[in-house]
Amino acid sequence: MRRTGTTRRGALTATGALALGAVLTGCGGDDEGAGGKKPAHSGARATTAKAEKALREKAVRDGALLLAQYDLVAEAHPAAASGLEPLRAAVAEHGKALAPPRAKGEPKGDKAPPAPAGPVSADPKAAVRELAAAERRRADAHTEALLGAGPELARLLASVAAAAAAHAYLLTELAEETAV
């Protein structure tokens, strides 16, 4: 009997694309005010800016670790790679969106991506489940970070946390579809 309608793989691709679009829609903007002038309360804003920069840097580091883990799983289990690619691409875009803005004259600071901890499971299902667990941890971390973030960053973190939760769900479904 042939199924009709949406397949899990199609839903995985569509959800990843929608999550990416939602995150990118919320990105951008300049909250410095018109003309790039600093507001009168710049002292408190400087403290907040430092805290937000630290939140962004941690989120980018965590995302780089997750990207490396996606790469390792895709390399170890080529059959799962096509299902992982849309989610990996979304995680890469999240990293770009969360990257702290650079000051003029500040170097790019491109560093080598960190290596993920631990080897990849030899079982494809277990490897994809490990990715799902990592996405759940990322969603939880971004949700916790909302408390210390300003309004713009909080909206971005909420979007990325929602996308990570969706990724965890989709990876769990992909693990069930993955052949051993």
N, C-alpha and C positions, 0 to 999 in steps of 0.2 A: 504494500500500500504506500503510495507516494503522498507525502505531506505537502500541503500548499500553504502559502502565507510566509510570514517572517521566520527566518532561521535564526538560531542563536548567533551564528557568525555575522549575519547581517545586522542583528540588533547590537552586537558588540561594536561593529564599525560605526553604525549610526550614532550610538550613545557616545562613543569617543569623540566623534566629530561635533556633536551637540555640546558636549562638555567643553571642548576646546573653544568653540564659538562663544559660549557663555563667559568663559574666563577672559577671552580676548576682548569681548565687548565691554567688560568692566575695567579694562586696563587703560591707562593713559590719563591725560588730564594734568592740569597744573593748579595746585591749590595754594600757590603763592599770592594770588590776587592779580589784578590787572596791572600790566606793565612790568611784572616781575619784581615789584617792590616788596620788601619784607614788612610784615605787620608789626605793630607797636609791641606786641607781646612776644618778641623773638627770643627772650631768655628762656621762657618755659618751653617754647617751641624747639629750641636747640636740644634740651634734655629729651623731649619726645622724639625728636629726629634721631638722636643717638640710639634710643631704645628701639625705634622702628627699624633702623639700619641693622641692628643686631638681630632682630627677628627675621628680617629679610635674608641676611647672610646665613643664618641657621637653616631657614627653609630651603635656600639654594643648595647648601651643602647636603642636606637630607635628600633633596631631589636628585643631586648628582650621584649619591650612593644608590638610590633606587634605579636610576638609569643604567648604572654599571651592572646592577643585579639583573635587569631586563636583558642586557646584552649577553651576560653569562648564560642565562636560561635559554635564550634564543640560539646561542652558539652550541650549547650542549644538547638541545632538543630542537633540531630544525623543523620537525613536524608542527611544533607549537609556534614557531616564529611568525607565521602570517597572522595568527590571532593576536599576538602580542604587539605587533607593529603599530596599530592605531593608538593603543594605550601608551606605548613608549613615546610616540610622537607628542601626545598630549602632555605627558610628564615633562618632556623637553620644553614645550611651550610654557608650561607653568613656571619652570625655572627662569625663563627669559622674562616673564611677567613679574616675578617676585624679586628679580635682581635689583639691588639698591641703585638708585640713580647715582651716576658719577659726577663729581665736581669737575669744573673746567680744569684741564691740565692734569687731572688724575689719570694714572696709567690704567689700562684695561684690567690688568691683574689676572689674565687668563692663567689659571693653574691647571695642572693635570688633574683629571677627575679621580676622586678617591676610589680605592679598590674596596669592593664590598667584603664584608666579613664572611668567612666560611665558604666551603665549596658548595656547588650546586648539586642537588639530589640527582641520583642516577635515574630515578623514577620520574618520568615527565609530569605525571599528575601531582606528585609531591612537590616538584619544583615550581609548578604553577600555583599550587596552594601556598607555598612560601612567599611568592610574589603577592598573592592576595592578602596574606597576613601583613606584609610590609606596607601595602597600600592602606590597610586598616589602621596601622600605627601612624602613618602619615596623616590620615584624616583626623585621628584623635589629637595629634600634636598641633595641627593647624587650628582645630577647634579650641584647644587650650590657649593658644597664642592670641586668640581673638580678644581676650581680656586686657592684654597689654598693648593693643594696637589702636591707632587712630581710626577715624571713620573710613577713609579710603582704603587703607591696608586691611582693615577688618572685613570690608566687603570682598576684597580680593582673596583673603585667606578663607572666608566662608565659601566662596566659589570653588577654590582649589580643594578645600576639605570635602565639599559635596562631590566633586569630580573623583577624588580619591576613594570615597565610599562607593561610588558607582563602579569604579575600576575594580575594587575588591569583590563586589558582587559578580561582575562580568568574568573576572579571573576564576572565581569559584565555579561558575558555570562552564568556563572553558576547560577547567581541570576535569570536569565530568565527561566532557566530549573527547578529551585527549586520549589517544590510544597508547597503551603501554608497550 
